[in-house]
Amino acid sequence: MTMGTTTATAYSTWLFYYSPTCNFPSPRLAPRRITLRSRSRTSTCLSAKATSWQMESGILQKGIAEFYDESSGIWEDIWGDHMHHGFYEPDSSVSVSDHRAAQIRMIEEALRFAAVYEDPTKWPKTIVDVGCGIGGSSRYLARKFGAKSIGITLSPVQAARANALSAAQGLADKVSFQVADALNQPFPDGKFDLVWSMESGEHMPDKAKFVGELARVAAPGATIIIVTWCHRDLDPTEESLKPWEENLLKKICDSYYLPAWCSTADYVRLLESLSLQDIKSADWSPYVASFWPAVIRSALTWKGFTSLLRSGLKTIKGALAMPLMIEGYKKDLIKFAIITCRKPK
Ligand SMILES: C[S@@+](CC[C@H](N)C(=O)[O-])C[C@H]1O[C@@H](n2cnc3c(N)ncnc32)[C@H](O)[C@@H]1O
């Protein structure tokens, strides 16, 4: 697909003016056990207020599938097979070659946070990778634990590429990928020891159904790990986000095929409502601060720029929205959240 003049002008203006620097508040990594406020707050995504995406979830699904069909090749070309944030020590200066290591660190930190390592006899044997991209997490986890993993994605291009990469790496008997909807998973109840959702929750138009499906396919005693984009928790005095915050999120939603967002506290409340145990959450925003500036820097290279021009309008629109993510983090509106729990035995 060729790029129109307007898009080309917008892109070059953005390249010229954008300065990829980011200041974050001090880190708050430590896992915190949730204590519910007496007065519960429900964010817009859980209320009756639906976005146009939610009202037409078929259109949303089609948009997500096309977005990843179109953009996964360029991402893999430049960043490899993990389509998620890296985990960086705040204020460390990171060289581009460290980003893959940072993405692996994200997986390792998530496992550690959820205490998956503590007892090797309890390592997962069956894993579901919900919103699997091209299967980076599945292959890593399958190798690490000697487990079998099944990944689901809305993108046929991703599922095919994930299967091809796995076969090429001799993992075809351990991991497999298919096109399926996370909100209606094609698996029986209680099938998986580890339910893994790395940066797919933000695409889900019905968070209650999403969490319900994660809990349903989890085996008794299984660990559920959700790493996802949230908006900030609301204060007790607030009924909703501020108008400027809603506007910023809406622009991001339009570019990345996202429905309305919710807060980390909303996820915790959903997990509690399903009587899940050991619920923990943390704000890892300070640990991903280097990520978007690094993605932008990679888009500024000749290879990044030319690949982007060839990729298609959805990908270019996504690239143009990257500074909005940085703005959202900087203004304390966007939170990179981890939420984990265990299904009772
Ligand atoms: C940002 S990518 C993350 C990919 C992968 N987890 C990783 O870390 O490399 C988001 C993924 O969520 C998937 N996704 C979004 N909505 C979905 C849904 N309703 N059902 C299944 N997959 C979905 C997309 O197809 C895509 O593979």
The ligand as an ORCA input file, in Angstrom:
! r2SCAN-3c Opt
* xyz 0 1
  C      -0.130     -6.328     21.435
  S      -0.483     -7.920     20.798
  C       0.299     -8.906     22.077
  C       0.806    -10.197     21.507
  C       1.504    -11.154     22.463
  N       0.770    -11.364     23.690
  C       2.912    -10.760     22.778
  O       3.167    -10.322     23.906
  O       3.773    -10.876     21.907
  C      -2.222     -8.112     21.143
  C      -2.781     -9.462     20.735
  O      -4.112     -9.602     21.265
  C      -4.894    -10.270     20.297
  N      -6.317    -10.049     20.565
  C      -6.960     -8.875     20.698
  N      -8.265     -9.103     20.927
  C      -8.447    -10.446     20.948
  C      -9.564    -11.285     21.135
  N     -10.795    -10.812     21.348
  N      -9.358    -12.624     21.064
  C      -8.119    -13.147     20.850
  N      -7.025    -12.384     20.663
  C      -7.189    -11.051     20.708
  C      -4.424     -9.706     18.988
  O      -4.851    -10.495     17.913
  C      -2.897     -9.710     19.244
  O      -2.380    -10.975     18.939
*
